[in-house]
Amino acid sequence: MPRYESPYDPSTMPKDLEHLIYEKKGHIAYVTINRPEVRNALHSYSYAELRAVWRDIGNDPNIYVGILTGAGTDAFCGGRDVKFLAKYQAEGKRTPHEDPNNPLYHWGGGGTPNDANLEKPLIAAINGLAVGIGLSLALQCQLRVMSRTAWISDTHTKVGRLGSAHNLYTALPRAVAAYMTLCNGRLSAQECLQHSIVNKVVEPENLLAEAEKLAEMICDSSPLAVQAAVRLYRLAAAFPPSLVSYAKHLDKEVAESEDGAEGPLAFREKRRPVWKMR
């Protein structure tokens, strides 16, 4: 039988990205969410760019580790772009990644490393607030360095959404996850260090250098062994397919309720939501 080979072609690296900065230096890939005007919040198009970048990191045999951060000093990732969502809802439409008839359809956005089955290590350089999907992104990085001025929160239920509460419940101490999901509480960098959510807390100007120190330590190890460890980490944290399916069902059910529309509208109008329980 013929044997088909498909070696990595460097020319296929995602280029001319509109919402990300993507660079490679030696064995390290740098991914920067570049939407500072909306606190690096994500929408359908930035989700698609992230997915393409994670795939490229996974395919490039010369890349051993990635560093993820946000542009500026204010935000790592401000979660989902709620104003983008509210605009589509006001027109009676689903956003592209929530519309089954759109080529960008991927419920939940599809911008996390797990969505692209990435099995290489990532380091989150948390330069500012990380909320909603921003928190999920940080938690899917195996190592985390946090600026002293940064903080994390969930915020999904605050705007009438569910998000991935089951992932938070296993990735964080359970009482902490409940505080963040149910109360929309926030944790400072020092509290994150106290709860072992991050590896180090540093001054803002030292953040990237500290992340690079960890990256260099990873690069000194066997890439095959490191990637095998990441594969085991992912399997150890995996949920049964039935739970994943039910979580998506609940997320859709909540998202497409009247309250699911009221939350983003209230956020856009800068007022308290009026929940109707339907």
Contacts in CASP RR format, 6 or more apart in sequence:
PFRMAT RR
TARGET T0000
AUTHOR 0000-0000-0000
METHOD contacts of the structure
MODEL  1
MPRYESPYDPSTMPKDLEHLIYEKKGHIAYVTINRPEVRNALHSYSYAEL
RAVWRDIGNDPNIYVGILTGAGTDAFCGGRDVKFLAKYQAEGKRTPHEDP
NNPLYHWGGGGTPNDANLEKPLIAAINGLAVGIGLSLALQCQLRVMSRTA
WISDTHTKVGRLGSAHNLYTALPRAVAAYMTLCNGRLSAQECLQHSIVNK
VVEPENLLAEAEKLAEMICDSSPLAVQAAVRLYRLAAAFPPSLVSYAKHL
DKEVAESEDGAEGPLAFREKRRPVWKMR
8 59 0 8 1.000
8 60 0 8 1.000
8 61 0 8 1.000
10 60 0 8 1.000
12 56 0 8 1.000
12 59 0 8 1.000
13 22 0 8 1.000
13 24 0 8 1.000
13 56 0 8 1.000
13 60 0 8 1.000
14 22 0 8 1.000
14 49 0 8 1.000
14 52 0 8 1.000
14 53 0 8 1.000
14 56 0 8 1.000
17 34 0 8 1.000
17 49 0 8 1.000
17 53 0 8 1.000
18 45 0 8 1.000
18 49 0 8 1.000
19 33 0 8 1.000
19 34 0 8 1.000
19 35 0 8 1.000
19 45 0 8 1.000
19 46 0 8 1.000
19 49 0 8 1.000
20 31 0 8 1.000
20 32 0 8 1.000
20 33 0 8 1.000
20 34 0 8 1.000
20 46 0 8 1.000
20 49 0 8 1.000
20 50 0 8 1.000
20 53 0 8 1.000
21 30 0 8 1.000
21 31 0 8 1.000
21 32 0 8 1.000
21 34 0 8 1.000
21 71 0 8 1.000
22 29 0 8 1.000
22 30 0 8 1.000
22 31 0 8 1.000
22 32 0 8 1.000
22 53 0 8 1.000
22 56 0 8 1.000
23 29 0 8 1.000
23 30 0 8 1.000
24 30 0 8 1.000
24 60 0 8 1.000
24 62 0 8 1.000
24 63 0 8 1.000
26 62 0 8 1.000
27 62 0 8 1.000
27 63 0 8 1.000
27 64 0 8 1.000
27 65 0 8 1.000
27 219 0 8 1.000
28 63 0 8 1.000
28 64 0 8 1.000
28 65 0 8 1.000
28 66 0 8 1.000
28 67 0 8 1.000
28 212 0 8 1.000
28 215 0 8 1.000
28 219 0 8 1.000
29 53 0 8 1.000
29 56 0 8 1.000
29 57 0 8 1.000
29 60 0 8 1.000
29 63 0 8 1.000
29 65 0 8 1.000
29 66 0 8 1.000
29 67 0 8 1.000
30 66 0 8 1.000
30 67 0 8 1.000
30 69 0 8 1.000
31 50 0 8 1.000
31 53 0 8 1.000
31 57 0 8 1.000
31 66 0 8 1.000
31 67 0 8 1.000
31 68 0 8 1.000
31 69 0 8 1.000
32 68 0 8 1.000
32 69 0 8 1.000
32 70 0 8 1.000
32 71 0 8 1.000
33 40 0 8 1.000
33 42 0 8 1.000
33 46 0 8 1.000
33 50 0 8 1.000
33 68 0 8 1.000
33 69 0 8 1.000
33 70 0 8 1.000
33 71 0 8 1.000
33 76 0 8 1.000
33 77 0 8 1.000
34 40 0 8 1.000
34 70 0 8 1.000
34 71 0 8 1.000
35 41 0 8 1.000
35 42 0 8 1.000
35 46 0 8 1.000
35 71 0 8 1.000
35 81 0 8 1.000
36 70 0 8 1.000
36 71 0 8 1.000
36 72 0 8 1.000
36 74 0 8 1.000
36 75 0 8 1.000
38 78 0 8 1.000
38 81 0 8 1.000
38 83 0 8 1.000
39 74 0 8 1.000
39 75 0 8 1.000
39 77 0 8 1.000
39 78 0 8 1.000
39 79 0 8 1.000
39 129 0 8 1.000
40 70 0 8 1.000
40 71 0 8 1.000
40 75 0 8 1.000
40 76 0 8 1.000
40 77 0 8 1.000
40 78 0 8 1.000
41 75 0 8 1.000
41 77 0 8 1.000
41 78 0 8 1.000
41 79 0 8 1.000
41 80 0 8 1.000
41 81 0 8 1.000
41 82 0 8 1.000
41 84 0 8 1.000
42 50 0 8 1.000
42 77 0 8 1.000
42 78 0 8 1.000
42 79 0 8 1.000
42 80 0 8 1.000
42 81 0 8 1.000
42 109 0 8 1.000
42 111 0 8 1.000
42 133 0 8 1.000
42 134 0 8 1.000
43 80 0 8 1.000
43 81 0 8 1.000
43 84 0 8 1.000
43 85 0 8 1.000
43 95 0 8 1.000
44 84 0 8 1.000
44 95 0 8 1.000
44 96 0 8 1.000
44 97 0 8 1.000
44 102 0 8 1.000
44 104 0 8 1.000
44 109 0 8 1.000
45 96 0 8 1.000
45 104 0 8 1.000
46 81 0 8 1.000
47 97 0 8 1.000
47 104 0 8 1.000
47 106 0 8 1.000
47 108 0 8 1.000
47 109 0 8 1.000
47 110 0 8 1.000
47 111 0 8 1.000
48 97 0 8 1.000
48 104 0 8 1.000
48 111 0 8 1.000
50 110 0 8 1.000
50 111 0 8 1.000
50 112 0 8 1.000
51 106 0 8 1.000
51 110 0 8 1.000
51 111 0 8 1.000
51 115 0 8 1.000
51 116 0 8 1.000
54 111 0 8 1.000
54 112 0 8 1.000
54 113 0 8 1.000
54 115 0 8 1.000
54 116 0 8 1.000
54 118 0 8 1.000
55 116 0 8 1.000
55 118 0 8 1.000
57 63 0 8 1.000
57 66 0 8 1.000
57 118 0 8 1.000
57 120 0 8 1.000
58 116 0 8 1.000
58 118 0 8 1.000
58 119 0 8 1.000
58 120 0 8 1.000
63 120 0 8 1.000
64 120 0 8 1.000
64 121 0 8 1.000
64 218 0 8 1.000
64 219 0 8 1.000
64 223 0 8 1.000
64 226 0 8 1.000
65 120 0 8 1.000
65 121 0 8 1.000
65 122 0 8 1.000
65 123 0 8 1.000
65 215 0 8 1.000
65 218 0 8 1.000
65 219 0 8 1.000
65 226 0 8 1.000
66 120 0 8 1.000
66 121 0 8 1.000
66 122 0 8 1.000
66 123 0 8 1.000
66 215 0 8 1.000
67 122 0 8 1.000
67 123 0 8 1.000
67 125 0 8 1.000
67 208 0 8 1.000
67 211 0 8 1.000
67 212 0 8 1.000
67 215 0 8 1.000
68 122 0 8 1.000
68 123 0 8 1.000
68 124 0 8 1.000
68 125 0 8 1.000
68 137 0 8 1.000
68 138 0 8 1.000
68 141 0 8 1.000
69 76 0 8 1.000
69 124 0 8 1.000
69 125 0 8 1.000
69 126 0 8 1.000
69 127 0 8 1.000
69 207 0 8 1.000
69 208 0 8 1.000
69 211 0 8 1.000
70 76 0 8 1.000
70 77 0 8 1.000
70 125 0 8 1.000
70 127 0 8 1.000
70 128 0 8 1.000
72 127 0 8 1.000
73 127 0 8 1.000
73 128 0 8 1.000
73 147 0 8 1.000
73 149 0 8 1.000
73 204 0 8 1.000
74 128 0 8 1.000
74 129 0 8 1.000
75 127 0 8 1.000
75 128 0 8 1.000
75 129 0 8 1.000
75 130 0 8 1.000
76 124 0 8 1.000
76 125 0 8 1.000
76 126 0 8 1.000
76 127 0 8 1.000
76 128 0 8 1.000
76 129 0 8 1.000
76 130 0 8 1.000
76 134 0 8 1.000
76 137 0 8 1.000
76 138 0 8 1.000
76 150 0 8 1.000
77 130 0 8 1.000
77 131 0 8 1.000
77 132 0 8 1.000
77 133 0 8 1.000
77 134 0 8 1.000
77 137 0 8 1.000
77 138 0 8 1.000
78 129 0 8 1.000
78 130 0 8 1.000
78 131 0 8 1.000
78 132 0 8 1.000
78 133 0 8 1.000
78 134 0 8 1.000
79 131 0 8 1.000
79 132 0 8 1.000
79 133 0 8 1.000
79 134 0 8 1.000
79 135 0 8 1.000
79 155 0 8 1.000
80 132 0 8 1.000
80 133 0 8 1.000
80 161 0 8 1.000
82 159 0 8 1.000
82 263 0 8 1.000
82 264 0 8 1.000
82 267 0 8 1.000
82 268 0 8 1.000
83 264 0 8 1.000
83 267 0 8 1.000
83 268 0 8 1.000
84 95 0 8 1.000
85 95 0 8 1.000
85 264 0 8 1.000
86 264 0 8 1.000
86 265 0 8 1.000
86 267 0 8 1.000
86 268 0 8 1.000
87 268 0 8 1.000
88 94 0 8 1.000
88 95 0 8 1.000
89 261 0 8 1.000
89 264 0 8 1.000
89 265 0 8 1.000
90 265 0 8 1.000
93 99 0 8 1.000
94 102 0 8 1.000
96 102 0 8 1.000
96 104 0 8 1.000
96 105 0 8 1.000
97 104 0 8 1.000
97 105 0 8 1.000
97 106 0 8 1.000
97 107 0 8 1.000
97 108 0 8 1.000
97 109 0 8 1.000
97 110 0 8 1.000
98 105 0 8 1.000
98 107 0 8 1.000
98 108 0 8 1.000
98 109 0 8 1.000
98 255 0 8 1.000
99 105 0 8 1.000
106 115 0 8 1.000
107 248 0 8 1.000
107 251 0 8 1.000
107 252 0 8 1.000
108 163 0 8 1.000
108 248 0 8 1.000
108 251 0 8 1.000
109 115 0 8 1.000
109 133 0 8 1.000
110 116 0 8 1.000
111 133 0 8 1.000
111 137 0 8 1.000
112 133 0 8 1.000
112 136 0 8 1.000
112 137 0 8 1.000
112 140 0 8 1.000
113 122 0 8 1.000
113 137 0 8 1.000
113 140 0 8 1.000
113 141 0 8 1.000
114 140 0 8 1.000
114 234 0 8 1.000
119 227 0 8 1.000
119 230 0 8 1.000
119 231 0 8 1.000
119 234 0 8 1.000
120 226 0 8 1.000
120 227 0 8 1.000
120 230 0 8 1.000
121 142 0 8 1.000
121 143 0 8 1.000
121 218 0 8 1.000
121 226 0 8 1.000
121 227 0 8 1.000
121 230 0 8 1.000
122 140 0 8 1.000
122 141 0 8 1.000
122 142 0 8 1.000
122 143 0 8 1.000
123 141 0 8 1.000
123 142 0 8 1.000
123 143 0 8 1.000
123 144 0 8 1.000
123 145 0 8 1.000
123 211 0 8 1.000
123 214 0 8 1.000
123 215 0 8 1.000
124 130 0 8 1.000
124 137 0 8 1.000
124 138 0 8 1.000
124 141 0 8 1.000
124 143 0 8 1.000
124 144 0 8 1.000
124 145 0 8 1.000
124 211 0 8 1.000
125 145 0 8 1.000
125 207 0 8 1.000
125 208 0 8 1.000
125 210 0 8 1.000
125 211 0 8 1.000
126 138 0 8 1.000
126 144 0 8 1.000
126 145 0 8 1.000
126 146 0 8 1.000
126 147 0 8 1.000
126 150 0 8 1.000
126 152 0 8 1.000
126 189 0 8 1.000
126 198 0 8 1.000
126 207 0 8 1.000
127 147 0 8 1.000
127 150 0 8 1.000
127 204 0 8 1.000
127 207 0 8 1.000
128 147 0 8 1.000
128 149 0 8 1.000
128 150 0 8 1.000
128 151 0 8 1.000
129 150 0 8 1.000
129 151 0 8 1.000
129 152 0 8 1.000
129 153 0 8 1.000
130 137 0 8 1.000
130 138 0 8 1.000
130 150 0 8 1.000
130 151 0 8 1.000
130 152 0 8 1.000
130 153 0 8 1.000
131 152 0 8 1.000
131 153 0 8 1.000
131 154 0 8 1.000
131 155 0 8 1.000
132 153 0 8 1.000
132 154 0 8 1.000
132 155 0 8 1.000
132 156 0 8 1.000
132 163 0 8 1.000
135 152 0 8 1.000
135 153 0 8 1.000
135 154 0 8 1.000
135 168 0 8 1.000
135 180 0 8 1.000
136 163 0 8 1.000
136 164 0 8 1.000
136 167 0 8 1.000
136 168 0 8 1.000
138 144 0 8 1.000
138 152 0 8 1.000
139 167 0 8 1.000
139 168 0 8 1.000
139 171 0 8 1.000
139 172 0 8 1.000
142 230 0 8 1.000
142 233 0 8 1.000
143 199 0 8 1.000
143 214 0 8 1.000
144 192 0 8 1.000
144 197 0 8 1.000
144 198 0 8 1.000
144 199 0 8 1.000
145 198 0 8 1.000
145 199 0 8 1.000
145 200 0 8 1.000
145 201 0 8 1.000
145 202 0 8 1.000
145 207 0 8 1.000
145 210 0 8 1.000
145 211 0 8 1.000
145 214 0 8 1.000
146 189 0 8 1.000
146 192 0 8 1.000
146 193 0 8 1.000
146 198 0 8 1.000
146 200 0 8 1.000
146 201 0 8 1.000
146 202 0 8 1.000
146 207 0 8 1.000
147 189 0 8 1.000
147 201 0 8 1.000
147 202 0 8 1.000
147 203 0 8 1.000
147 204 0 8 1.000
147 207 0 8 1.000
148 189 0 8 1.000
148 190 0 8 1.000
148 201 0 8 1.000
148 202 0 8 1.000
148 203 0 8 1.000
148 204 0 8 1.000
149 189 0 8 1.000
149 204 0 8 1.000
150 189 0 8 1.000
151 186 0 8 1.000
151 187 0 8 1.000
151 188 0 8 1.000
151 189 0 8 1.000
152 180 0 8 1.000
152 186 0 8 1.000
152 187 0 8 1.000
152 192 0 8 1.000
152 197 0 8 1.000
153 180 0 8 1.000
153 184 0 8 1.000
153 185 0 8 1.000
153 186 0 8 1.000
153 187 0 8 1.000
154 168 0 8 1.000
154 180 0 8 1.000
154 181 0 8 1.000
154 184 0 8 1.000
154 185 0 8 1.000
155 184 0 8 1.000
156 162 0 8 1.000
156 163 0 8 1.000
156 165 0 8 1.000
156 181 0 8 1.000
157 181 0 8 1.000
157 182 0 8 1.000
157 184 0 8 1.000
158 184 0 8 1.000
158 263 0 8 1.000
159 260 0 8 1.000
159 263 0 8 1.000
159 264 0 8 1.000
159 266 0 8 1.000
159 267 0 8 1.000
159 273 0 8 1.000
160 254 0 8 1.000
160 259 0 8 1.000
160 260 0 8 1.000
160 262 0 8 1.000
160 263 0 8 1.000
160 273 0 8 1.000
160 275 0 8 1.000
161 251 0 8 1.000
161 254 0 8 1.000
161 255 0 8 1.000
161 260 0 8 1.000
161 263 0 8 1.000
162 250 0 8 1.000
162 251 0 8 1.000
162 254 0 8 1.000
162 255 0 8 1.000
163 251 0 8 1.000
164 247 0 8 1.000
164 251 0 8 1.000
165 177 0 8 1.000
165 181 0 8 1.000
165 247 0 8 1.000
166 239 0 8 1.000
166 243 0 8 1.000
166 247 0 8 1.000
168 177 0 8 1.000
168 180 0 8 1.000
168 181 0 8 1.000
169 177 0 8 1.000
169 178 0 8 1.000
169 181 0 8 1.000
170 237 0 8 1.000
171 177 0 8 1.000
171 237 0 8 1.000
172 180 0 8 1.000
172 195 0 8 1.000
172 197 0 8 1.000
173 195 0 8 1.000
176 187 0 8 1.000
176 195 0 8 1.000
176 197 0 8 1.000
179 185 0 8 1.000
180 186 0 8 1.000
180 187 0 8 1.000
187 195 0 8 1.000
187 197 0 8 1.000
189 198 0 8 1.000
189 201 0 8 1.000
190 201 0 8 1.000
192 198 0 8 1.000
192 201 0 8 1.000
193 200 0 8 1.000
193 201 0 8 1.000
199 214 0 8 1.000
200 210 0 8 1.000
202 210 0 8 1.000
218 226 0 8 1.000
239 247 0 8 1.000
254 260 0 8 1.000
257 278 0 8 1.000
258 276 0 8 1.000
258 278 0 8 1.000
259 273 0 8 1.000
259 275 0 8 1.000
259 276 0 8 1.000
259 277 0 8 1.000
259 278 0 8 1.000
262 273 0 8 1.000
262 274 0 8 1.000
262 275 0 8 1.000
262 276 0 8 1.000
263 273 0 8 1.000
265 273 0 8 1.000
266 272 0 8 1.000
266 273 0 8 1.000
266 274 0 8 1.000
END
